[in-house]
Amino acid sequence: MNQRIKDLWAKALRSGTYEQTPGSLHTIDGFCCLGVRCDLSRKEGNGEWDTYDGEAFVFVEGSKREWDLLPPSVQQWANLASACPIVNLEEGIKALSELNDAGATFEQIATLIEEQL
């Protein structure tokens, strides 16, 4: 993973700027950990948010619309091969989105990103 993007992502997760929510990249209540990464990409001029159903948002890049995984351009921006990065834990391999939805904090996820991606 691109070191600059890794550092930026971990810092954003710890910043308190983003409220954490499960289930989709971005809702009216906040962001999942992958949604934070999409938002950082948006702030650098790649993609945008569009409303989906009045409560959730989709990340739009060209004709591609994503609501739960990283779009290809966001993957490429950070030099990741996966739309949903995975980490190794004692209990096995887990996707970051799965950890987010299961209640892992942004702080815990940021540490895993720094250590394993």
C-alpha positions in Angstrom: 0.0 0.0 0.0 1.2 3.5 -0.7 2.8 4.8 2.5 1.4 8.4 2.1 -2.1 7.1 1.7 -1.8 4.6 4.6 -0.6 7.4 6.9 -3.4 9.7 5.7 -6.0 7.1 6.2 -4.9 6.1 9.7 -4.7 9.7 10.7 -8.2 10.4 9.4 -9.6 7.4 11.2 -8.1 8.7 14.5 -9.0 12.4 13.9 -12.5 12.4 15.3 -13.6 14.1 12.1 -15.6 11.0 11.0 -18.4 9.4 12.9 -18.3 5.6 12.5 -21.3 3.7 11.0 -21.7 0.1 9.8 -23.3 -1.3 6.7 -22.2 1.0 3.9 -19.5 3.4 2.9 -21.3 6.6 4.0 -24.7 7.3 5.5 -26.3 10.4 7.0 -24.9 9.2 10.3 -21.3 8.7 9.3 -18.8 6.6 7.5 -17.4 3.1 7.6 -13.6 2.7 7.5 -13.7 2.2 3.7 -15.9 5.2 3.3 -13.3 7.3 5.1 -10.8 6.2 2.5 -13.2 7.1 -0.3 -13.7 10.5 1.2 -10.0 11.1 1.3 -9.8 10.2 -2.3 -12.6 12.6 -3.1 -10.8 15.4 -1.3 -7.9 14.9 -3.7 -10.2 15.2 -6.7 -11.2 11.6 -7.4 -14.9 10.8 -7.3 -17.8 12.3 -5.4 -20.7 11.3 -3.1 -24.2 11.1 -4.4 -27.4 10.3 -2.5 -28.6 6.8 -2.8 -31.9 6.4 -0.9 -32.1 9.5 1.3 -30.1 7.9 4.1 -27.1 6.5 2.3 -24.6 7.8 -0.2 -22.8 6.1 -3.1 -19.3 6.9 -4.2 -19.4 7.9 -7.9 -16.5 7.7 -10.4 -17.6 8.0 -14.0 -20.4 5.5 -14.5 -19.3 3.3 -11.5 -21.3 3.6 -8.3 -20.3 1.9 -5.1 -22.0 1.8 -1.7 -20.1 -0.9 0.2 -16.7 -1.5 -1.4 -13.7 0.5 -2.6 -14.1 1.6 -6.3 -11.3 0.7 -8.6 -9.9 4.2 -8.8 -9.7 4.4 -5.0 -7.9 1.0 -4.9 -5.4 2.2 -7.5 -4.9 5.5 -5.7 -3.7 3.6 -2.6 -2.0 0.8 -4.6 -4.3 -1.9 -3.2 -5.3 -5.0 -5.2 -8.6 -5.5 -3.2 -11.9 -3.7 -3.0 -12.0 -4.7 0.6 -8.6 -5.1 2.3 -8.1 -8.0 4.7 -5.9 -8.4 7.8 -4.8 -11.4 9.8 -6.1 -11.8 13.3 -5.7 -14.6 15.9 -9.2 -15.8 14.9 -8.4 -15.7 11.2 -8.4 -13.5 8.2 -11.0 -10.6 8.3 -12.0 -7.9 5.9 -11.7 -4.4 7.3 -15.4 -3.8 6.4 -16.3 -6.9 8.5 -14.4 -5.6 11.5 -16.0 -2.2 11.1 -19.5 -3.7 11.0 -18.7 -5.9 14.0 -17.8 -3.0 16.2 -14.0 -2.6 15.9 -13.2 1.1 16.6 -11.6 3.4 14.1 -8.6 3.4 16.4 -8.3 -0.4 16.3 -8.7 -0.4 12.5 -6.1 2.3 12.0 -3.6 0.3 14.0 -4.3 -2.8 11.8 -3.9 -0.7 8.7 -0.5 0.6 9.9 0.7 -2.8 10.9 -0.6 -5.0 8.1 -1.3 -3.0 4.9 
